[in-house]
Structures are given as structure tokens and as C-alpha cells.
Amino acid sequence: MEIRIDQGRIVVSGEVRRNEEVKQENSFRISRRHGRFQQCLPLPSDIKNESPIGATLMNGILRVTVPLSKSIQEKSKPIEVKVE
């Protein structure tokens, strides 16, 4: 996985390689999945500084932290996401 800042955007790219084998009493199955991905997300124009942007990957979840200026923090409103 690669994360970089490019022209005011955060670019997340990488490659997925998964191999799965299922062995049962009368059958055997192998599944392979390979592919590249890329996601580009725009950064606000008035972020404090690009250097303290950080990222962590834990349990398959990527968390990117971007320090925002006070003006952006005051305008933001959280949105509830329901998972079904």
C-alpha cells in the first residue's frame, strides 16, 4: 500500500492478493484474487501543514489523519453512518 500527497489530494494505492483454499471431505476448491486499486481524495485548501498528515492500518481499516485549521473544524458537522 502506498499513500502520498499529490496536487492537493491524498492518493491511496496498492495491490490486493488473496488466495483461499477450501478442503472438504469430497471436494477441494482454490480461489485467487489479484488486482490493483487507487483512490484519490481532495484535501481542503487551508490545511495547517502537510507534514503532520499520518496514517495507520489496523484490522483492515485505513485511518488517515489530517490536521485542520480552526475555520474548517468550526464548519464541519458529523454525519451518522448506519451499517446494516
N, CA and C atoms as an extended XYZ file, in Angstrom:
252
Properties=species:S:1:pos:R:3:atomname:S:1:resname:S:1:resid:I:1 pbc="F F F"
N         0.844       -1.166        0.000 N   MET     1
C         0.000        0.000        0.000 CA  MET     1
C         0.895        1.236        0.000 C   MET     1
N         0.469        2.240       -0.752 N   GLU     2
C         1.207        3.494       -0.811 CA  GLU     2
C         0.225        4.640       -0.586 C   GLU     2
N         0.621        5.595        0.252 N   ILE     3
C        -0.172        6.796        0.486 CA  ILE     3
C         0.731        7.983        0.221 C   ILE     3
N         0.252        8.922       -0.620 N   ARG     4
C         1.063       10.092       -0.933 CA  ARG     4
C         0.158       11.300       -1.129 C   ARG     4
N         0.752       12.483       -1.055 N   ILE     5
C         0.057       13.727       -1.319 CA  ILE     5
C         0.505       14.200       -2.693 C   ILE     5
N        -0.463       14.467       -3.573 N   ASP     6
C        -0.153       14.853       -4.946 CA  ASP     6
C        -1.158       15.900       -5.400 C   ASP     6
N        -0.690       17.106       -5.667 N   GLN     7
C        -1.505       18.202       -6.193 CA  GLN     7
C        -2.761       18.453       -5.352 C   GLN     7
N        -2.575       18.546       -4.035 N   GLY     8
C        -3.689       18.847       -3.146 CA  GLY     8
C        -4.646       17.695       -2.908 C   GLY     8
N        -4.199       16.480       -3.173 N   ARG     9
C        -5.026       15.289       -2.956 CA  ARG     9
C        -4.235       14.241       -2.191 C   ARG     9
N        -4.935       13.418       -1.438 N   ILE    10
C        -4.325       12.222       -0.846 CA  ILE    10
C        -4.617       11.077       -1.802 C   ILE    10
N        -3.570       10.385       -2.217 N   VAL    11
C        -3.709        9.276       -3.154 CA  VAL    11
C        -3.334        7.993       -2.424 C   VAL    11
N        -4.279        7.071       -2.343 N   VAL    12
C        -4.064        5.767       -1.709 CA  VAL    12
C        -4.095        4.731       -2.817 C   VAL    12
N        -3.016        3.957       -2.952 N   SER    13
C        -2.972        2.930       -3.987 CA  SER    13
C        -2.294        1.692       -3.429 C   SER    13
N        -2.543        0.584       -4.085 N   GLY    14
C        -1.944       -0.659       -3.634 CA  GLY    14
C        -2.371       -1.824       -4.498 C   GLY    14
N        -2.045       -3.003       -4.023 N   GLU    15
C        -2.369       -4.229       -4.745 CA  GLU    15
C        -2.922       -5.257       -3.770 C   GLU    15
N        -3.965       -5.952       -4.191 N   VAL    16
C        -4.604       -6.982       -3.374 CA  VAL    16
C        -4.245       -8.339       -3.958 C   VAL    16
N        -3.789       -9.224       -3.090 N   ARG    17
C        -3.512      -10.612       -3.497 CA  ARG    17
C        -4.100      -11.525       -2.431 C   ARG    17
N        -5.116      -12.282       -2.812 N   ARG    18
C        -5.756      -13.195       -1.873 CA  ARG    18
C        -5.823      -14.588       -2.483 C   ARG    18
N        -5.427      -15.551       -1.714 N   ASN    19
C        -5.530      -16.949       -2.103 CA  ASN    19
C        -6.312      -17.677       -1.029 C   ASN    19
N        -7.300      -18.435       -1.443 N   GLU    20
C        -8.136      -19.157       -0.493 CA  GLU    20
C        -8.246      -20.613       -0.930 C   GLU    20
N        -8.043      -21.516        0.012 N   GLU    21
C        -8.196      -22.942       -0.253 CA  GLU    21
C        -9.222      -23.509        0.705 C   GLU    21
N       -10.176      -24.260        0.164 N   VAL    22
C       -11.192      -24.908        0.985 CA  VAL    22
C       -11.117      -26.400        0.706 C   VAL    22
N       -10.798      -27.152        1.747 N   LYS    23
C       -10.718      -28.605        1.617 CA  LYS    23
C       -11.872      -29.210        2.408 C   LYS    23
N       -12.684      -29.983        1.695 N   GLN    24
C       -13.784      -30.691        2.342 CA  GLN    24
C       -13.617      -32.175        2.067 C   GLN    24
N       -14.516      -32.945        2.603 N   GLU    25
C       -14.395      -34.397        2.502 CA  GLU    25
C       -14.304      -34.885        1.054 C   GLU    25
N       -15.179      -34.379        0.173 N   ASN    26
C       -15.207      -34.864       -1.213 CA  ASN    26
C       -14.835      -33.796       -2.244 C   ASN    26
N       -14.318      -32.657       -1.794 N   SER    27
C       -14.002      -31.609       -2.771 CA  SER    27
C       -12.828      -30.755       -2.288 C   SER    27
N       -12.284      -30.044       -3.242 N   PHE    28
C       -11.168      -29.146       -2.969 CA  PHE    28
C       -11.352      -27.936       -3.872 C   PHE    28
N       -11.307      -26.719       -3.312 N   ARG    29
C       -11.528      -25.510       -4.096 CA  ARG    29
C       -10.414      -24.517       -3.810 C   ARG    29
N        -9.891      -23.913       -4.873 N   ILE    30
C        -8.881      -22.864       -4.751 CA  ILE    30
C        -9.435      -21.602       -5.417 C   ILE    30
N        -9.347      -20.484       -4.712 N   SER    31
C        -9.819      -19.208       -5.237 CA  SER    31
C        -8.677      -18.207       -5.124 C   SER    31
N        -8.431      -17.483       -6.217 N   ARG    32
C        -7.369      -16.479       -6.230 CA  ARG    32
C        -7.953      -15.155       -6.695 C   ARG    32
N        -7.534      -14.094       -6.024 N   ARG    33
C        -7.996      -12.750       -6.384 CA  ARG    33
C        -6.801      -11.811       -6.352 C   ARG    33
N        -6.557      -11.160       -7.474 N   HIS    34
C        -5.434      -10.234       -7.587 CA  HIS    34
C        -5.927       -8.966       -8.288 C   HIS    34
N        -5.395       -7.839       -7.884 N   GLY    35
C        -5.760       -6.601       -8.566 CA  GLY    35
C        -5.174       -5.373       -7.888 C   GLY    35
N        -5.097       -4.289       -8.648 N   ARG    36
C        -4.594       -3.022       -8.131 CA  ARG    36
C        -5.777       -2.102       -7.865 C   ARG    36
N        -5.587       -1.179       -6.926 N   PHE    37
C        -6.615       -0.192       -6.625 CA  PHE    37
C        -5.958        1.166       -6.400 C   PHE    37
N        -6.763        2.222       -6.587 N   GLN    38
C        -6.301        3.585       -6.315 CA  GLN    38
C        -7.510        4.436       -5.973 C   GLN    38
N        -7.375        5.241       -4.943 N   GLN    39
C        -8.428        6.168       -4.521 CA  GLN    39
C        -7.798        7.530       -4.288 C   GLN    39
N        -8.389        8.585       -4.864 N   CYS    40
C        -7.897        9.953       -4.695 CA  CYS    40
C        -8.938       10.762       -3.932 C   CYS    40
N        -8.499       11.436       -2.877 N   LEU    41
C        -9.394       12.250       -2.061 CA  LEU    41
C        -8.842       13.661       -1.985 C   LEU    41
N        -9.671       14.668       -2.269 N   PRO    42
C        -9.173       16.043       -2.228 CA  PRO    42
C        -8.914       16.500       -0.797 C   PRO    42
N        -7.862       17.304       -0.622 N   LEU    43
C        -7.564       17.911        0.674 CA  LEU    43
C        -8.160       19.312        0.707 C   LEU    43
N        -8.596       19.779        1.879 N   PRO    44
C        -9.056       21.173        1.965 CA  PRO    44
C        -7.915       22.117        1.603 C   PRO    44
N        -8.254       23.252        1.022 N   SER    45
C        -7.219       24.182        0.567 CA  SER    45
C        -6.490       24.862        1.722 C   SER    45
N        -7.116       24.934        2.892 N   ASP    46
C        -6.472       25.627        4.010 CA  ASP    46
C        -6.116       24.695        5.166 C   ASP    46
N        -5.485       23.543        4.841 N   ILE    47
C        -4.993       22.694        5.922 CA  ILE    47
C        -3.781       23.369        6.552 C   ILE    47
N        -3.509       23.019        7.807 N   LYS    48
C        -2.406       23.663        8.540 CA  LYS    48
C        -1.063       23.433        7.857 C   LYS    48
N        -0.735       22.158        7.659 N   ASN    49
C         0.582       21.806        7.143 CA  ASN    49
C         0.494       20.362        6.667 C   ASN    49
N         1.095       20.042        5.537 N   GLU    50
C         1.012       18.675        5.013 CA  GLU    50
C         1.896       17.691        5.766 C   GLU    50
N         2.929       18.183        6.451 N   SER    51
C         3.891       17.273        7.074 CA  SER    51
C         3.322       16.413        8.202 C   SER    51
N         2.392       16.895        9.057 N   PRO    52
C         1.923       16.002       10.116 CA  PRO    52
C         0.777       15.066        9.710 C   PRO    52
N         0.472       14.947        8.421 N   ILE    53
C        -0.557       14.004        7.986 CA  ILE    53
C        -0.048       12.601        8.279 C   ILE    53
N        -0.888       11.788        8.904 N   GLY    54
C        -0.467       10.437        9.285 CA  GLY    54
C        -1.479        9.393        8.859 C   GLY    54
N        -1.068        8.132        8.890 N   ALA    55
C        -1.954        7.037        8.518 CA  ALA    55
C        -1.624        5.808        9.335 C   ALA    55
N        -2.665        5.047        9.704 N   THR    56
C        -2.496        3.775       10.400 CA  THR    56
C        -3.414        2.746        9.750 C   THR    56
N        -2.973        1.504        9.728 N   LEU    57
C        -3.761        0.398        9.200 CA  LEU    57
C        -3.908       -0.624       10.318 C   LEU    57
N        -5.152       -0.872       10.752 N   MET    58
C        -5.382       -1.818       11.835 CA  MET    58
C        -6.655       -2.614       11.543 C   MET    58
N        -6.556       -3.921       11.578 N   ASN    59
C        -7.684       -4.816       11.318 CA  ASN    59
C        -8.333       -4.540        9.960 C   ASN    59
N        -7.530       -4.221        8.961 N   GLY    60
C        -8.036       -3.987        7.620 CA  GLY    60
C        -8.667       -2.624        7.399 C   GLY    60
N        -8.562       -1.723        8.382 N   ILE    61
C        -9.143       -0.386        8.255 CA  ILE    61
C        -8.026        0.638        8.204 C   ILE    61
N        -8.029        1.457        7.156 N   LEU    62
C        -7.033        2.510        6.991 CA  LEU    62
C        -7.603        3.801        7.556 C   LEU    62
N        -6.866        4.420        8.476 N   ARG    63
C        -7.272        5.699        9.061 CA  ARG    63
C        -6.212        6.731        8.715 C   ARG    63
N        -6.633        7.781        7.992 N   VAL    64
C        -5.742        8.877        7.620 CA  VAL    64
C        -6.149       10.084        8.450 C   VAL    64
N        -5.182       10.706        9.128 N   THR    65
C        -5.466       11.880        9.956 CA  THR    65
C        -4.836       13.114        9.325 C   THR    65
N        -5.643       14.163        9.208 N   VAL    66
C        -5.211       15.420        8.603 CA  VAL    66
C        -5.526       16.536        9.601 C   VAL    66
N        -4.515       17.292       10.055 N   PRO    67
C        -4.788       18.404       10.959 CA  PRO    67
C        -5.469       19.544       10.204 C   PRO    67
N        -6.639       19.951       10.676 N   LEU    68
C        -7.401       21.002       10.010 CA  LEU    68
C        -7.280       22.317       10.761 C   LEU    68
N        -7.431       23.414       10.038 N   SER    69
C        -7.407       24.730       10.679 CA  SER    69
C        -8.713       24.930       11.452 C   SER    69
N        -8.731       25.886       12.356 N   LYS    70
C        -9.908       26.156       13.190 CA  LYS    70
C       -11.136       26.464       12.342 C   LYS    70
N       -10.972       27.214       11.250 N   SER    71
C       -12.127       27.599       10.439 CA  SER    71
C       -12.833       26.380        9.842 C   SER    71
N       -12.068       25.383        9.424 N   ILE    72
C       -12.668       24.166        8.868 CA  ILE    72
C       -13.335       23.363        9.975 C   ILE    72
N       -12.694       23.252       11.137 N   GLN    73
C       -13.257       22.484       12.242 CA  GLN    73
C       -14.596       23.059       12.682 C   GLN    73
N       -14.730       24.371       12.691 N   GLU    74
C       -15.977       25.002       13.124 CA  GLU    74
C       -17.098       24.789       12.117 C   GLU    74
N       -16.781       24.676       10.830 N   LYS    75
C       -17.790       24.489        9.791 CA  LYS    75
C       -18.240       23.037        9.665 C   LYS    75
N       -17.438       22.106       10.143 N   SER    76
C       -17.748       20.700        9.918 CA  SER    76
C       -18.902       20.235       10.795 C   SER    76
N       -19.634       19.249       10.287 N   LYS    77
C       -20.761       18.678       11.006 CA  LYS    77
C       -20.682       17.167       10.820 C   LYS    77
N       -20.680       16.379       11.904 N   PRO    78
C       -20.576       14.929       11.745 CA  PRO    78
C       -21.839       14.355       11.102 C   PRO    78
N       -21.645       13.309       10.315 N   ILE    79
C       -22.753       12.606        9.669 CA  ILE    79
C       -22.759       11.175       10.197 C   ILE    79
N       -23.898       10.726       10.655 N   GLU    80
C       -24.013        9.365       11.192 CA  GLU    80
C       -24.111        8.372       10.036 C   GLU    80
N       -23.328        7.306       10.121 N   VAL    81
C       -23.332        6.266        9.113 CA  VAL    81
C       -23.899        5.007        9.732 C   VAL    81
N       -24.973        4.474        9.164 N   LYS    82
C       -25.595        3.254        9.671 CA  LYS    82
C       -25.103        2.077        8.853 C   LYS    82
N       -24.694        1.027        9.543 N   VAL    83
C       -24.248       -0.196        8.877 CA  VAL    83
C       -25.316       -1.249        9.072 C   VAL    83
N       -25.765       -1.805        7.982 N   GLU    84
C       -26.837       -2.815        8.051 CA  GLU    84
C       -26.300       -4.180        7.750 C   GLU    84
